[in-house]
Amino acid sequence: MVIDMNYWTKVLRKILIFIISLLGIYLSFKLACFYMPFLVAFVISLMLEPVIRFMMRKFKFKRKTSSIIVLVIVIGLILGLIIWGIATIISEGSNLLENLGTYFTNASNLINKFVNSQTLKKINVPESVSNMILNSSKELLSAVTVWINSFVKSLIEGLTSIPSIGIYIAVTFLSLYFICTDKVYMIDQLEHHLPEIWVKKLYKHLKEIVTVLGKYLKAEATLISISFVISLIGLYIFKIAGLNVKYPLLYALGIGFVDALPIFGSGSVMVPWAIISACNGDMQLAISVFLLWIFMS
């Protein structure tokens, strides 16, 4: 029996690549707290690069001067938004935790009202089925309430840990500064210290990775940002108009998070919200949320 070494070499190579890929994914999640500031800085630098180049062309500034001007403006805006966001999330989160029991009671009463409604009695739903629906709904509500409670508490605790946040923000801004101002210098140093053939191969692969990953991250960040900003503005308009929107920033963060998921979208949050509001008799809020979802879509 002749063993085809080329075939088994290819198989072993694919198995090795698969194992290394799994290990890389595992380590990427485990080490996320370390590289996340650099990844955030990289994504922001991709967004700022066109502005920096525009200033270099328009005003004949050097790259460092253009980068510093853009960074001062952007960092000022980001710091202002961070301070406002942290204060608003802590305020809204604290109010949500205080009123969570009331919301659970109202939701339970709504389910009881639905189960005991004349609609179910007219279609002769067995009492055992009604009890099963009622018990399952209460268990689901209880689980959701516990999850929201733990999530909001963790979020508030994370936001109030100022030293950790300060370190992350400082590392992100420093990384952003060096990436924007010394991008050309970094590339020159890389070419100077490595063999030419290595530089060519490394440059080729890095260019492909940065192009693909950069486009993906830039597109995802843009879509999530647009969804978040539109929902935030719309929900704050609803709140100013007197509608029952008590936590616009938390709602907008939730909508943006769900919209970032591959299968789900903003409709998986906003459509049920509109339906529940309509069932509670708040048709004005239901129509407003539904129209906002249509506008976002």
Backbone bond lengths (Angstrom), bond angles and torsions (degrees), N, CA, C in turn:
res aa  C-N    CA-C-N  psi(-1)  N-CA   C-N-CA  omega(-1)  CA-C   N-CA-C  phi
1 M - - - 1.477 - - 1.531 110.44 -
2 V 1.300 115.85 124.38 1.471 121.33 -178.07 1.535 109.45 -93.47
3 I 1.312 115.18 125.97 1.471 120.61 179.34 1.527 109.15 -90.85
4 D 1.303 115.74 124.15 1.464 121.18 178.96 1.537 108.76 -82.91
5 M 1.325 115.54 97.80 1.463 120.38 -176.14 1.527 112.40 -66.89
6 N 1.333 116.72 -33.57 1.475 119.31 178.95 1.521 111.50 -62.19
7 Y 1.353 114.88 -41.08 1.469 119.42 -179.45 1.523 110.46 -64.16
8 W 1.354 116.08 -48.72 1.475 119.47 -177.36 1.522 111.81 -69.57
9 T 1.314 116.86 -29.28 1.471 119.85 175.15 1.527 110.79 -64.33
10 K 1.343 116.11 -42.80 1.470 120.78 177.82 1.523 111.15 -64.41
11 V 1.350 116.21 -40.57 1.465 120.47 179.64 1.526 110.62 -63.95
12 L 1.342 115.52 -47.37 1.466 119.80 179.70 1.528 111.38 -63.02
13 R 1.335 115.83 -36.99 1.467 119.30 178.55 1.527 111.03 -64.55
14 K 1.351 117.05 -41.76 1.462 120.61 178.87 1.521 111.49 -66.25
15 I 1.348 116.01 -39.50 1.470 120.28 177.29 1.527 110.38 -63.35
16 L 1.335 115.84 -42.65 1.461 120.67 179.41 1.523 111.28 -63.95
17 I 1.328 116.57 -42.42 1.470 121.01 177.84 1.521 110.23 -62.57
18 F 1.335 116.59 -41.41 1.464 120.84 178.99 1.525 111.50 -63.02
19 I 1.354 116.20 -44.41 1.473 120.47 179.97 1.529 110.42 -64.66
20 I 1.336 116.30 -43.61 1.472 120.29 179.29 1.529 110.42 -63.41
21 S 1.340 117.35 -37.94 1.471 121.44 178.81 1.530 110.56 -63.89
22 L 1.347 115.82 -45.13 1.469 119.49 177.79 1.524 111.20 -62.49
23 L 1.339 116.04 -41.42 1.460 120.20 178.41 1.526 111.00 -64.14
24 G 1.340 115.65 -39.95 1.464 119.95 178.31 1.519 112.35 -64.14
25 I 1.349 116.61 -41.47 1.474 120.67 177.84 1.521 110.26 -64.17
26 Y 1.335 116.34 -42.85 1.478 120.69 179.93 1.526 110.59 -62.27
27 L 1.343 116.30 -47.46 1.460 120.06 -179.53 1.525 111.92 -66.69
28 S 1.354 116.69 -33.40 1.466 119.58 179.69 1.527 111.09 -63.82
29 F 1.346 117.26 -36.75 1.460 120.20 176.40 1.527 111.44 -73.07
30 K 1.340 116.10 -39.86 1.458 120.06 -178.11 1.523 112.25 -67.95
31 L 1.340 116.39 -36.49 1.464 121.34 -176.03 1.528 112.95 -98.77
32 A 1.347 116.11 14.12 1.471 119.99 -176.88 1.519 112.14 -58.50
33 C 1.346 116.72 -36.36 1.469 119.67 -177.46 1.529 111.51 -65.07
34 F 1.354 117.78 -21.82 1.462 120.83 -178.97 1.528 112.47 -89.14
35 Y 1.336 117.08 -43.00 1.465 118.63 -174.92 1.530 113.66 -94.51
36 M 1.340 118.10 -8.10 1.455 120.30 -176.72 1.538 113.18 -58.80
37 P 1.347 119.78 -43.13 1.480 118.38 177.76 1.525 112.65 -58.39
38 F 1.340 117.31 -37.70 1.467 120.86 -179.85 1.533 110.69 -70.94
39 L 1.341 116.74 -37.00 1.463 120.14 177.82 1.525 110.78 -66.34
40 V 1.340 116.08 -42.32 1.471 120.46 177.57 1.522 110.04 -62.43
41 A 1.333 116.33 -43.31 1.465 120.59 178.84 1.525 110.82 -62.99
42 F 1.339 116.87 -38.73 1.464 121.27 179.11 1.530 111.13 -63.71
43 V 1.343 116.49 -44.48 1.476 120.80 -179.80 1.526 110.25 -64.66
44 I 1.342 117.31 -43.72 1.467 120.52 179.58 1.523 110.61 -64.61
45 S 1.343 116.38 -38.10 1.471 119.69 179.24 1.528 111.32 -64.22
46 L 1.332 117.46 -35.21 1.464 120.49 176.42 1.527 110.94 -63.78
47 M 1.335 116.18 -37.69 1.462 120.30 179.33 1.534 111.73 -72.05
48 L 1.337 115.97 -32.78 1.469 119.84 -177.40 1.525 113.28 -84.88
49 E 1.320 117.51 -18.51 1.465 121.14 -175.67 1.536 112.83 -55.04
50 P 1.357 119.58 -46.31 1.482 118.75 178.18 1.528 113.11 -60.44
51 V 1.344 117.01 -36.98 1.468 120.40 179.45 1.523 110.51 -67.12
52 I 1.335 116.26 -42.35 1.472 120.49 179.52 1.526 110.42 -62.78
53 R 1.324 116.63 -44.76 1.473 119.92 179.44 1.527 111.50 -65.63
54 F 1.339 116.21 -36.10 1.468 119.50 177.87 1.528 110.70 -62.67
55 M 1.334 117.71 -42.76 1.466 121.19 179.43 1.525 110.94 -66.70
56 M 1.335 116.58 -35.79 1.462 119.91 178.16 1.529 111.13 -65.15
57 R 1.343 115.90 -39.48 1.466 119.36 179.84 1.526 111.89 -75.70
58 K 1.336 115.87 -43.38 1.470 120.69 -171.60 1.525 111.90 -73.86
59 F 1.350 116.38 -45.90 1.467 120.32 -173.86 1.525 113.24 -106.85
60 K 1.343 117.32 3.27 1.466 122.60 178.35 1.527 112.31 59.83
61 F 1.336 116.65 30.74 1.457 120.45 176.34 1.523 109.84 -78.85
62 K 1.360 115.32 157.73 1.464 119.63 169.93 1.530 109.12 -74.20
63 R 1.324 115.41 163.38 1.456 119.24 -177.19 1.531 111.52 -59.82
64 K 1.322 116.70 -42.23 1.467 119.82 -177.47 1.526 110.93 -63.65
65 T 1.344 116.72 -43.37 1.467 120.51 179.92 1.526 110.98 -63.71
66 S 1.315 116.72 -46.16 1.471 120.79 179.05 1.523 110.89 -61.76
67 S 1.339 115.99 -42.57 1.468 120.33 -179.39 1.521 111.32 -63.21
68 I 1.332 116.44 -42.99 1.473 119.94 -178.22 1.530 110.36 -65.10
69 I 1.327 117.53 -43.24 1.473 120.78 179.54 1.535 110.69 -60.79
70 V 1.332 115.61 -48.28 1.472 120.25 -179.56 1.521 110.72 -63.90
71 L 1.346 116.42 -42.79 1.468 120.29 -177.47 1.524 112.08 -66.08
72 V 1.338 117.20 -39.09 1.473 119.93 178.63 1.528 110.30 -59.92
73 I 1.331 116.06 -45.56 1.475 120.04 179.71 1.533 110.81 -65.48
74 V 1.332 116.41 -47.37 1.472 120.75 -176.38 1.519 111.10 -67.34
75 I 1.337 117.69 -44.27 1.468 120.55 -179.54 1.517 110.82 -64.09
76 G 1.347 117.20 -38.39 1.468 120.17 175.64 1.521 112.17 -59.90
77 L 1.344 115.48 -45.23 1.467 119.69 178.22 1.526 111.53 -64.78
78 I 1.336 116.81 -43.25 1.467 120.89 -178.65 1.525 110.74 -64.25
79 L 1.341 117.05 -44.23 1.474 120.13 179.14 1.522 111.59 -62.24
80 G 1.348 115.64 -42.26 1.469 119.01 177.40 1.514 111.89 -61.49
81 L 1.337 116.94 -43.81 1.462 121.05 178.99 1.524 111.55 -66.26
82 I 1.352 116.65 -38.02 1.470 119.74 179.37 1.523 110.99 -64.22
83 I 1.336 116.41 -45.96 1.470 120.26 -179.93 1.527 110.51 -62.27
84 W 1.346 115.80 -46.42 1.473 119.33 178.11 1.527 111.18 -62.63
85 G 1.341 116.38 -42.24 1.463 120.69 -177.88 1.514 112.17 -64.79
86 I 1.333 117.14 -44.74 1.467 120.49 -179.92 1.523 110.78 -62.66
87 A 1.342 116.52 -46.71 1.469 120.08 179.90 1.528 111.42 -62.15
88 T 1.338 117.12 -42.10 1.467 120.93 -178.65 1.520 111.54 -69.28
89 I 1.333 117.41 -42.11 1.470 120.50 -179.95 1.523 111.03 -64.42
90 I 1.340 117.38 -41.66 1.469 120.33 178.50 1.525 110.47 -62.90
91 S 1.342 116.31 -42.64 1.462 120.58 179.73 1.528 111.28 -65.37
92 E 1.347 116.71 -50.21 1.463 120.41 -179.10 1.526 111.44 -66.85
93 G 1.339 117.04 -39.03 1.464 120.54 179.41 1.517 112.38 -63.98
94 S 1.333 116.56 -40.74 1.468 120.14 178.39 1.532 111.00 -64.33
95 N 1.336 116.38 -42.90 1.467 119.94 177.57 1.524 111.69 -64.16
96 L 1.339 116.30 -38.79 1.464 120.30 179.59 1.523 110.92 -64.36
97 L 1.338 117.37 -42.39 1.467 120.46 179.25 1.527 111.23 -64.31
98 E 1.331 116.31 -36.73 1.470 119.76 179.00 1.528 111.92 -67.07
99 N 1.342 116.78 -35.61 1.474 120.82 -175.09 1.529 113.45 -99.13
100 L 1.348 117.16 6.46 1.463 120.31 -175.19 1.532 111.61 -63.92
101 G 1.338 116.66 -39.18 1.470 120.31 178.47 1.526 111.91 -63.09
102 T 1.333 116.10 -39.04 1.473 120.08 178.75 1.524 111.05 -65.35
103 Y 1.336 116.48 -41.48 1.465 119.90 178.90 1.533 111.13 -64.52
104 F 1.337 116.61 -37.92 1.467 120.37 178.75 1.523 110.54 -64.11
105 T 1.348 115.97 -41.92 1.476 120.39 178.80 1.521 110.85 -64.26
106 N 1.331 117.07 -44.12 1.471 120.49 -179.94 1.527 111.41 -63.19
107 A 1.340 115.84 -40.85 1.464 119.51 178.81 1.523 111.20 -65.78
108 S 1.332 117.04 -39.54 1.474 121.07 177.76 1.521 110.48 -63.51
109 N 1.333 116.66 -41.90 1.469 120.28 178.52 1.525 111.26 -64.33
110 L 1.333 116.42 -37.06 1.472 120.38 178.59 1.529 110.96 -65.44
111 I 1.327 116.61 -40.18 1.469 120.78 178.21 1.523 110.43 -67.09
112 N 1.337 116.80 -42.46 1.470 120.60 177.12 1.526 111.57 -60.00
113 K 1.320 114.48 -40.81 1.461 119.79 179.38 1.520 110.96 -63.89
114 F 1.346 115.94 -39.89 1.462 119.89 179.37 1.525 111.55 -68.18
115 V 1.339 116.36 -44.36 1.476 120.47 -178.56 1.520 111.24 -64.62
116 N 1.337 116.70 -37.11 1.466 120.51 -178.21 1.533 112.92 -93.12
117 S 1.326 116.92 11.47 1.461 120.01 -178.06 1.528 110.92 -72.96
118 Q 1.318 114.33 162.00 1.464 120.77 -179.27 1.531 111.81 -68.91
119 T 1.338 115.90 -24.27 1.474 119.31 -179.13 1.510 111.62 -61.51
120 L 1.340 116.23 -46.14 1.462 119.90 179.41 1.526 111.58 -69.10
121 K 1.334 116.31 -33.75 1.476 119.07 179.11 1.517 111.11 -69.40
122 K 1.332 116.99 -33.89 1.468 119.81 -179.25 1.522 111.96 -67.55
123 I 1.329 116.76 -33.78 1.472 118.75 -179.98 1.532 111.62 -90.85
124 N 1.357 115.85 11.72 1.469 122.63 173.78 1.536 113.12 55.91
125 V 1.329 115.55 50.95 1.461 119.69 175.32 1.522 108.54 -74.37
126 P 1.347 118.97 127.38 1.476 121.17 -179.25 1.524 111.60 -59.32
127 E 1.316 114.46 150.01 1.466 119.52 -178.25 1.522 111.59 -63.36
128 S 1.342 116.00 -33.53 1.469 119.23 179.31 1.530 111.23 -64.11
129 V 1.344 115.80 -38.62 1.459 120.30 178.51 1.524 110.31 -67.38
130 S 1.347 116.29 -41.66 1.473 120.29 178.38 1.526 111.10 -61.62
131 N 1.340 116.16 -42.52 1.467 119.93 178.60 1.526 111.36 -65.46
132 M 1.325 115.83 -38.13 1.463 119.71 179.05 1.534 110.39 -64.52
133 I 1.351 116.50 -43.10 1.469 120.79 178.03 1.527 110.25 -61.74
134 L 1.330 115.09 -43.20 1.467 120.52 -178.27 1.528 110.92 -64.06
135 N 1.346 116.60 -48.00 1.471 120.38 -178.21 1.528 111.57 -66.11
136 S 1.335 115.96 -42.86 1.472 119.66 179.71 1.525 111.16 -63.52
137 S 1.333 116.23 -40.34 1.465 120.54 179.76 1.517 111.19 -65.35
138 K 1.329 116.38 -40.43 1.470 119.80 179.30 1.528 111.00 -67.32
139 E 1.329 117.00 -39.02 1.467 120.15 177.47 1.531 110.83 -64.22
140 L 1.350 115.29 -42.12 1.463 119.59 177.85 1.525 111.07 -63.38
141 L 1.333 116.58 -44.36 1.464 121.00 178.36 1.524 110.99 -60.92
142 S 1.327 115.70 -42.29 1.465 120.01 179.85 1.526 110.68 -62.91
143 A 1.347 116.46 -43.41 1.469 120.38 179.76 1.525 110.84 -64.49
144 V 1.340 116.82 -43.02 1.467 121.03 179.14 1.526 110.80 -63.64
145 T 1.339 116.14 -40.92 1.465 120.85 179.38 1.524 111.26 -62.38
146 V 1.342 115.95 -44.16 1.470 120.57 178.64 1.525 110.13 -63.24
147 W 1.342 116.59 -41.68 1.469 120.22 -179.16 1.521 110.81 -65.27
148 I 1.334 116.90 -45.44 1.474 120.48 179.29 1.524 110.22 -61.90
149 N 1.332 116.19 -42.33 1.458 121.44 -179.51 1.530 110.88 -60.08
150 S 1.340 116.29 -48.87 1.468 120.12 -178.81 1.533 111.21 -68.00
151 F 1.363 116.66 -38.52 1.460 120.13 -179.30 1.530 111.31 -65.12
152 V 1.338 116.65 -47.02 1.478 120.22 -178.43 1.526 110.49 -65.84
153 K 1.352 116.57 -39.26 1.466 119.56 177.80 1.528 110.87 -63.06
154 S 1.342 116.21 -43.94 1.476 120.13 178.44 1.521 110.89 -63.38
155 L 1.346 116.42 -39.34 1.464 120.93 179.70 1.521 110.95 -63.94
156 I 1.331 116.56 -45.11 1.470 120.52 -179.70 1.525 110.30 -66.02
157 E 1.340 116.40 -42.30 1.470 119.72 178.71 1.526 110.83 -62.69
158 G 1.351 116.08 -39.72 1.463 119.54 178.27 1.514 112.63 -65.86
159 L 1.339 116.10 -40.00 1.470 120.12 -178.96 1.525 112.44 -72.33
160 T 1.331 116.05 -27.51 1.467 118.73 -179.63 1.528 112.40 -85.30
161 S 1.344 117.42 -7.07 1.469 119.82 175.88 1.532 107.72 -83.72
162 I 1.317 115.88 76.85 1.464 123.55 -173.33 1.536 113.48 -57.76
163 P 1.363 120.07 -43.17 1.474 118.42 -179.04 1.522 113.05 -57.60
164 S 1.346 117.42 -45.11 1.472 120.63 -179.41 1.519 110.90 -63.28
165 I 1.336 116.55 -45.24 1.467 120.52 179.69 1.528 110.39 -63.89
166 G 1.330 116.11 -41.33 1.457 120.48 179.31 1.524 112.22 -60.65
167 I 1.348 115.96 -41.34 1.469 120.01 178.87 1.522 110.43 -65.50
168 Y 1.338 117.58 -45.00 1.470 121.62 179.84 1.529 111.01 -60.63
169 I 1.345 115.68 -45.20 1.468 119.72 -179.07 1.525 110.72 -65.09
170 A 1.345 116.24 -42.51 1.467 119.98 -179.36 1.532 111.13 -63.52
171 V 1.332 116.63 -44.64 1.478 120.23 179.50 1.526 110.58 -64.01
172 T 1.350 116.35 -40.31 1.472 120.49 179.34 1.524 111.12 -62.70
173 F 1.332 117.04 -46.16 1.467 120.77 -178.44 1.537 112.03 -67.87
174 L 1.350 115.95 -38.47 1.468 118.69 177.24 1.532 111.02 -64.95
175 S 1.331 115.51 -43.48 1.475 119.80 177.81 1.519 110.40 -61.88
176 L 1.328 116.16 -42.45 1.463 120.70 179.41 1.527 110.75 -61.92
177 Y 1.325 116.48 -41.07 1.468 120.62 179.91 1.527 110.91 -61.81
178 F 1.330 116.68 -50.19 1.469 119.91 -176.66 1.531 112.02 -68.40
179 I 1.346 116.96 -36.04 1.466 119.30 178.41 1.527 110.32 -65.01
180 C 1.327 116.63 -43.11 1.473 120.31 -177.03 1.519 112.86 -73.32
181 T 1.336 117.20 -42.16 1.476 119.87 -173.64 1.525 113.08 -85.09
182 D 1.329 117.52 -35.89 1.472 120.87 -172.42 1.519 113.02 -112.20
183 K 1.317 116.55 26.21 1.466 119.93 -179.11 1.533 111.21 -60.70
184 V 1.327 116.72 -46.99 1.471 121.15 -178.95 1.524 110.16 -66.49
185 Y 1.334 117.32 -40.65 1.473 121.88 179.94 1.527 110.84 -63.56
186 M 1.328 116.74 -41.19 1.469 120.43 178.98 1.523 111.04 -61.72
187 I 1.319 115.84 -43.07 1.472 120.13 179.69 1.528 110.48 -65.36
188 D 1.345 117.21 -40.77 1.472 121.11 179.28 1.531 111.28 -63.79
189 Q 1.341 116.63 -42.61 1.464 120.44 179.08 1.516 111.55 -64.76
190 L 1.309 115.82 -37.19 1.465 120.53 177.89 1.521 110.65 -63.90
191 E 1.332 116.22 -43.25 1.467 120.53 179.34 1.531 111.65 -68.30
192 H 1.349 116.72 -30.66 1.466 120.77 -176.88 1.525 112.28 -75.42
193 H 1.331 118.25 -35.18 1.470 121.92 -172.73 1.526 114.17 -95.93
194 L 1.310 118.02 -10.22 1.464 120.50 -179.15 1.518 110.35 -113.08
195 P 1.330 117.57 152.30 1.479 120.19 175.88 1.526 110.87 -58.34
196 E 1.322 115.15 149.65 1.463 120.63 -174.83 1.525 112.53 -59.68
197 I 1.357 116.82 -40.99 1.460 119.58 -178.85 1.531 111.38 -66.94
198 W 1.355 115.36 -34.91 1.468 119.49 176.46 1.523 110.24 -66.09
199 V 1.325 114.81 -42.75 1.467 119.24 -177.95 1.516 110.62 -61.84
200 K 1.349 116.26 -42.74 1.465 119.86 -179.45 1.529 111.57 -62.33
201 K 1.356 115.90 -45.89 1.465 119.95 179.74 1.524 111.13 -67.09
202 L 1.345 114.95 -44.09 1.464 119.34 -179.66 1.522 110.92 -63.97
203 Y 1.340 115.81 -41.92 1.467 120.20 179.68 1.529 110.81 -63.66
204 K 1.325 116.05 -40.75 1.462 120.60 -179.99 1.518 111.21 -62.52
205 H 1.364 115.85 -49.21 1.468 119.83 -178.05 1.529 111.62 -69.38
206 L 1.336 115.61 -41.18 1.472 118.58 179.22 1.520 111.35 -64.43
207 K 1.324 116.18 -38.50 1.465 119.78 178.97 1.522 110.94 -62.44
208 E 1.361 115.70 -41.93 1.470 119.66 178.06 1.523 110.86 -64.66
209 I 1.358 115.66 -45.69 1.466 119.64 -178.80 1.523 111.00 -63.72
210 V 1.345 115.96 -47.51 1.470 119.94 -178.52 1.524 110.89 -63.81
211 T 1.342 116.04 -39.36 1.466 119.30 179.99 1.525 111.39 -63.71
212 V 1.343 115.41 -50.00 1.475 119.79 -177.93 1.525 110.68 -68.56
213 L 1.354 115.77 -52.56 1.466 119.71 -178.17 1.522 111.14 -65.13
214 G 1.346 115.52 -40.61 1.463 119.02 -179.69 1.520 112.21 -63.02
215 K 1.334 116.89 -44.05 1.460 120.04 178.57 1.528 111.20 -63.00
216 Y 1.350 115.34 -41.69 1.467 119.22 -179.55 1.528 111.26 -64.66
217 L 1.342 115.78 -50.74 1.465 119.67 -178.62 1.529 111.47 -63.77
218 K 1.327 115.32 -39.62 1.464 119.83 179.73 1.526 110.83 -64.67
219 A 1.347 115.89 -43.42 1.472 119.98 179.16 1.522 111.09 -64.95
220 E 1.361 116.21 -44.73 1.470 119.96 179.98 1.530 110.61 -63.28
221 A 1.334 116.35 -46.26 1.465 119.89 -179.62 1.528 111.06 -62.29
222 T 1.335 116.62 -39.11 1.468 120.40 179.22 1.521 111.68 -65.64
223 L 1.347 116.84 -46.35 1.468 120.96 -179.41 1.526 111.61 -63.61
224 I 1.349 115.93 -45.60 1.470 119.92 -179.86 1.529 110.02 -64.13
225 S 1.338 116.58 -42.00 1.473 120.70 -179.62 1.525 110.89 -63.21
226 I 1.341 116.77 -44.19 1.473 120.38 179.41 1.524 110.42 -62.44
227 S 1.338 116.51 -46.18 1.474 120.93 178.97 1.523 110.98 -60.44
228 F 1.338 116.12 -44.06 1.464 120.66 -178.80 1.528 111.21 -65.68
229 V 1.335 116.35 -46.77 1.478 120.24 -176.50 1.529 110.85 -65.42
230 I 1.342 117.44 -44.66 1.473 120.11 -179.43 1.527 110.78 -63.25
231 S 1.348 116.37 -45.26 1.468 119.27 179.75 1.527 110.96 -65.75
232 L 1.337 117.43 -38.32 1.469 120.62 179.79 1.525 110.82 -64.39
233 I 1.337 116.90 -47.28 1.468 120.53 179.55 1.535 110.26 -62.29
234 G 1.341 115.88 -45.48 1.459 119.72 -179.89 1.516 112.81 -61.93
235 L 1.338 116.79 -43.14 1.468 120.20 -178.83 1.527 111.92 -69.07
236 Y 1.336 116.88 -34.94 1.466 119.07 176.30 1.531 110.94 -69.10
237 I 1.332 116.81 -34.39 1.474 119.83 174.69 1.528 109.90 -63.84
238 F 1.346 116.12 -42.07 1.468 119.88 177.68 1.527 110.82 -61.45
239 K 1.335 116.21 -41.62 1.468 119.97 -179.46 1.526 110.96 -65.27
240 I 1.336 116.81 -43.53 1.469 120.60 178.74 1.522 110.77 -64.41
241 A 1.360 115.94 -34.13 1.470 120.73 179.74 1.520 112.76 -74.50
242 G 1.339 117.38 -4.74 1.458 120.72 176.52 1.520 114.67 94.22
243 L 1.340 118.12 10.07 1.460 120.42 177.59 1.527 110.01 -77.27
244 N 1.318 115.40 165.09 1.469 121.27 -174.53 1.532 110.85 -81.53
245 V 1.324 115.86 66.91 1.464 122.11 176.25 1.526 107.20 -121.53
246 K 1.335 115.79 97.26 1.465 120.14 -172.93 1.523 113.29 -89.37
247 Y 1.327 117.59 -26.02 1.462 120.64 -174.48 1.536 110.37 -129.34
248 P 1.324 117.71 67.95 1.475 120.03 -174.77 1.525 114.24 -61.00
249 L 1.337 117.56 -39.84 1.465 119.75 -177.95 1.532 110.70 -68.84
250 L 1.339 117.44 -43.93 1.463 120.58 178.04 1.528 110.98 -63.29
251 Y 1.337 116.75 -41.94 1.469 120.36 177.45 1.530 110.48 -61.07
252 A 1.341 116.37 -44.94 1.462 120.45 -178.42 1.530 111.57 -65.08
253 L 1.334 116.78 -38.55 1.466 120.58 176.57 1.532 110.70 -63.53
254 G 1.333 116.16 -42.14 1.464 120.56 177.96 1.520 111.67 -63.49
255 I 1.327 116.65 -42.58 1.471 121.00 179.31 1.528 110.38 -64.99
256 G 1.338 116.69 -43.38 1.464 120.35 178.23 1.517 112.17 -63.54
257 F 1.348 116.70 -39.41 1.476 120.50 179.07 1.521 111.17 -64.98
258 V 1.327 116.68 -46.73 1.467 120.53 -179.51 1.527 110.49 -66.39
259 D 1.326 116.79 -36.06 1.463 120.91 179.75 1.524 111.68 -66.14
260 A 1.347 116.18 -24.10 1.466 120.18 179.24 1.523 112.55 -78.38
261 L 1.328 117.54 -18.09 1.462 120.93 -179.61 1.523 110.22 -71.21
262 P 1.348 117.35 145.82 1.473 120.04 -173.95 1.525 114.85 -61.07
263 I 1.340 117.74 -44.65 1.463 120.94 -174.04 1.523 111.18 -88.73
264 F 1.310 116.47 -42.35 1.457 121.20 -175.76 1.524 110.97 -78.28
265 G 1.307 115.28 170.58 1.456 122.12 176.63 1.514 108.88 -151.38
266 S 1.318 115.92 -178.51 1.461 119.67 -179.05 1.525 112.03 -61.16
267 G 1.341 116.50 -28.23 1.464 120.20 -180.00 1.508 113.58 -64.86
268 S 1.348 117.84 -27.35 1.466 120.45 179.70 1.520 112.36 -69.72
269 V 1.327 117.11 -13.32 1.468 121.76 174.42 1.525 111.07 -104.93
270 M 1.336 116.37 -45.13 1.460 120.56 -170.49 1.527 113.20 -77.47
271 V 1.341 116.91 -35.37 1.473 118.86 178.66 1.524 111.48 -66.00
272 P 1.373 119.84 -49.55 1.477 118.89 174.67 1.522 112.96 -59.05
273 W 1.336 116.77 -36.82 1.468 120.46 177.91 1.523 110.00 -61.23
274 A 1.325 117.05 -44.71 1.473 120.81 178.83 1.526 111.11 -63.86
275 I 1.334 117.11 -40.50 1.472 120.92 -179.58 1.528 110.81 -66.14
276 I 1.345 116.81 -44.25 1.466 120.71 179.38 1.526 110.69 -64.01
277 S 1.335 116.75 -40.53 1.473 120.47 177.54 1.520 110.85 -62.45
278 A 1.347 116.47 -40.62 1.472 120.06 177.81 1.521 111.14 -64.68
279 C 1.353 116.95 -40.41 1.470 120.59 178.51 1.523 111.61 -65.02
280 N 1.339 116.56 -30.78 1.469 120.68 177.39 1.528 112.79 -80.18
281 G 1.326 116.86 -3.81 1.457 120.64 178.67 1.511 114.42 92.34
282 D 1.335 117.16 1.21 1.469 120.80 -179.94 1.535 108.35 -92.38
283 M 1.317 116.59 74.75 1.461 121.59 -175.93 1.521 112.21 -67.66
284 Q 1.326 116.49 -32.02 1.466 119.80 -179.18 1.538 110.83 -63.35
285 L 1.343 116.02 -44.87 1.456 119.74 177.88 1.525 110.95 -67.63
286 A 1.334 116.81 -40.48 1.471 121.22 -179.78 1.529 110.89 -59.50
287 I 1.314 116.41 -46.49 1.472 120.66 -179.71 1.528 110.32 -67.02
288 S 1.332 116.84 -40.10 1.468 120.65 -179.44 1.524 111.36 -63.71
289 V 1.339 116.86 -45.78 1.471 120.91 179.79 1.530 110.40 -64.71
290 F 1.337 116.42 -40.70 1.468 120.50 179.85 1.529 110.83 -64.71
291 L 1.327 117.18 -42.02 1.471 120.83 178.38 1.530 111.33 -66.34
292 L 1.345 116.58 -37.66 1.469 120.35 176.93 1.531 110.57 -63.44
293 W 1.341 115.98 -40.49 1.475 119.76 177.82 1.534 111.42 -63.54
294 I 1.346 116.41 -41.50 1.472 120.46 178.13 1.528 109.99 -62.96
295 F 1.332 116.74 -40.88 1.469 120.74 179.06 1.520 110.89 -64.58
296 M 1.335 117.84 -38.95 1.457 122.63 179.69 1.515 111.64 -70.47
297 S 1.346 116.09 -30.37 1.463 119.89 -178.21 1.522 110.76 -77.20
